[in-house]
Amino acid sequence: MRAASVRRPALGLGVAAAGGLALGLAIWLVPLLRAETTPSKPPTATYSPSHPLLFFDGRTFAAAEAATAATPVAPMPDARGLLLPHDWVGGAFITTPLRDLAASRKVTRVILVGPNHTNAGGAAVLTSDLPWETPFGRAEADRGAVTALAAGGLVRLEPDVLTYEHSVAGIVPAVRRYLPEAKVVPLILRGGLSAEDIERLATALTPLIDENTVLVAAVDFSHGLPASAARQRDGETLALLRASDWAPLLRWGNEHLDSPASVAVLVETVGRLGATRFELRGNSNSGEVSGVVAAPVTSYVLGYFH
């Protein structure tokens, strides 16, 4: 990922291309202005009453919503776990599934899992009990669920780290926009989690997932490869998702996905609830979206477990 400043994010122009969706659907991706996501300001030890709005660009969000509006609603009423990217070049791969989920049933809690890109903080899994400021109103944290997770010892409260982690902070506004009644349980995961860590976290999360809760993993897939090679790596990862086999993911790196642990937690947790069928809704990459297919790309996978 390219470094950028939180105070003045740089934007890059892309030319839209079609993003493929399964089940006969197509997301027609319109020109997107890329909002850079890696902050240059480090976390501080000062707590604030809410997370400020740092990772949001109105034009990029509007372009994603326009692409979403151009596609029919495809409900996912039995979805327990949702997989989407956090890179807003593929913004329609974020807004579309949240819209479809909202059309499917009432959602009152979203457990949002993503990578801790800088491995900041003092624990392998970090969370926050603070609300989030968004253009669509304040998104509240599920403080009871967060407190319960932190009490278990594996998860640590470090709100200031989450403020500067775009994998979660960049997705919360979209959650608030499409699922306004949902409280958020944000979790960011370091690289290098063990299989035992994955199982412990899944054990802690499983009791939280009721009929009105969805576990969302915001993960970008293949990084830094040509589009053709990225497609090959995506195919390898998708084969594991369809088999609900997460253990091999922990041996892979950015050539396949930027947070194997987040996807492993998703697969293991919803699998314990019987949601072992993976439904692919879309697979594209930044090259196809921007039209610059010769450049190294970041790939996107959209799908859900039921």
DRENKE-884308 format. One record per residue (C-alpha): y, x, z; residue in three letters. Coordinates in steps of 0.25 Angstrom, whole numbers, plus 5000, padded with zeros to 4 digits. Layout:
% DRENKE-884308
YXZALA ...
***
This chain:
% DRENKE-884308
500050005000MET 501450054997ARG 502450075008ALA 503649995009ALA 504749955019SER 504749835027VAL 506249825027ARG 506349825012ARG 505049805005PRO 504949844990ALA 504449754980LEU 503749774967GLY 503749684955LEU 502349634949GLY 502049554937VAL 501049444940ALA 499649434935ALA 498549334938ALA 497749354951GLY 496349304949GLY 495849194959LEU 494449144960ALA 493949004959LEU 494748984946GLY 496149004953LEU 497249104948ALA 498449154956ILE 499549184945TRP 500249294952LEU 501749294949VAL 502649414950PRO 502649474964LEU 503649564971LEU 502849654979ARG 503349664994ALA 502849794999GLU 502149785012THR 501949915020THR 503149935030PRO 503750065033SER 504250025047LYS 503150055057PRO 502849955068PRO 503649965081THR 503249935095ALA 504249825096THR 503749675096TYR 504549565090SER 504349415092PRO 503849395078SER 503349475066HIS 504549495056PRO 504449455041LEU 504249595035LEU 503249575023PHE 503749455015PHE 504449455001ASP 504949314997GLY 504849344982ARG 503449394983THR 502949274992PHE 503649174982ALA 502849244970ALA 501549234978ALA 501849084981GLU 502149054967ALA 500849114962ALA 500149034973THR 500848904969ALA 500348924954ALA 498848914959THR 498148794964PRO 497748784978VAL 496348824981ALA 495948784995PRO 495048865004MET 494748765015PRO 493548845021ASP 494248985021ALA 494049055034ARG 494549195029GLY 495549225018LEU 495749365011LEU 497049395004LEU 497949515001PRO 499249555009HIS 499949624997ASP 500949524992TRP 500849574977VAL 499649484978GLY 500449374985GLY 499749254978ALA 498449304984PHE 499149284998ILE 499849154996THR 498749074988THR 497649084998PRO 498549045009LEU 499048925001ARG 497648884998ASP 497248905013LEU 498348815017ALA 497948705007ALA 496448715013SER 496648685028ARG 497548705040LYS 497648845045VAL 498248875058THR 497849015060ARG 497749135051VAL 497049265055ILE 497749365046LEU 497049505045VAL 497549625037GLY 497649775037PRO 498449855046ASN 498849945035HIS 499450055043THR 498450055055ASN 499650035064ALA 499449985079GLY 498450015090GLY 497249935086ALA 496349905074ALA 496749765073VAL 498149715077LEU 498749575078THR 500049505082SER 500449385090ASP 501849375085LEU 502249275075PRO 502749315060TRP 504049285054GLU 503849225040THR 504749155029PRO 503949035032PHE 504049025047GLY 503449105058ARG 501949125058ALA 501449125072GLU 500349215077ALA 499149145084ASP 499449215097ARG 498149155104GLY 497249215093ALA 498049345093VAL 497949365108THR 496449335108ALA 496149435097LEU 497049545104ALA 496349515117ALA 494949555111GLY 495449695110GLY 495249725095LEU 496549665091VAL 497849715096ARG 499249655096LEU 500249735088GLU 501249645082PRO 502149755077ASP 501049815068VAL 500849685062LEU 502249665059THR 502149775049TYR 500849755043GLU 500949675030HIS 499549635028SER 499849525039VAL 501349525040ALA 501449495025GLY 500449385025ILE 500949305037VAL 502049245029PRO 501049185019ALA 500249135030VAL 501449065036ARG 501849005022ARG 500548945019TYR 499848925033LEU 501048885041PRO 500248835053GLU 499448955054ALA 499549055066LYS 499249205062VAL 498249305068VAL 498649435062PRO 497749555062LEU 497949685055ILE 496749785055LEU 496749935054ARG 495850005044GLY 494550055049GLY 494049945057LEU 492549955060SER 491549845058ALA 491449825073GLU 492949795073ASP 492849695061ILE 491749625069GLU 492549625082ARG 493749565075LEU 492949455068ALA 492349415081THR 493749405087ALA 494349325075LEU 493149225072THR 493449135084PRO 494849115079LEU 494449065065ILE 494448915066ASP 494648815055GLU 496148835055ASN 496048985055THR 495949075043VAL 495749225043LEU 496549295032VAL 496349445028ALA 497549495021ALA 496949615013VAL 497349695000ASP 496149744992PHE 496049864983SER 497149964984HIS 497650074975GLY 496650054964LEU 496850014949PRO 496649864947ALA 495249884941SER 494749964953ALA 495349874963ALA 494549754956ARG 493249834958GLN 493549864973ARG 493949714975ASP 492649674969GLY 491949764979GLU 492649704991THR 492449554986LEU 490949584985ALA 491049615000LEU 491849495003LEU 490949394996ARG 489749455004ALA 490549445017SER 490249595019ASP 491449665025TRP 490749795031ALA 490949875018PRO 492449845018LEU 492649935030LEU 492250055022ARG 493250025011TRP 494750065009GLY 495950025001ASN 495250034988GLU 494549904992HIS 495549835002LEU 496549875013ASP 495949815025SER 494349805025PRO 494449765039ALA 495249645037SER 494349595026VAL 493149625035ALA 493649545047VAL 493949435037LEU 492549435032VAL 491849455045GLU 492649355053THR 492549235043VAL 491049275040GLY 490749245055ARG 491349105052LEU 490449085040GLY 491449115030ALA 490749215021THR 491049165007ARG 492249235001PHE 493049154990GLU 493849244981LEU 495149184977ARG 495849304970GLY 495749454967ASN 496949524961SER 497749654963ASN 499149694963SER 499049754949GLY 498649614943GLU 499749544951VAL 500849644946SER 500249674932GLY 500249824935VAL 498749834934VAL 498649984932ALA 499250014945ALA 498450034958PRO 498249894964VAL 498049814977THR 497049704975SER 497049564981TYR 495849474985VAL 496049334989LEU 494849254995GLY 494349185007TYR 493049165015PHE 492449035018HIS 
***
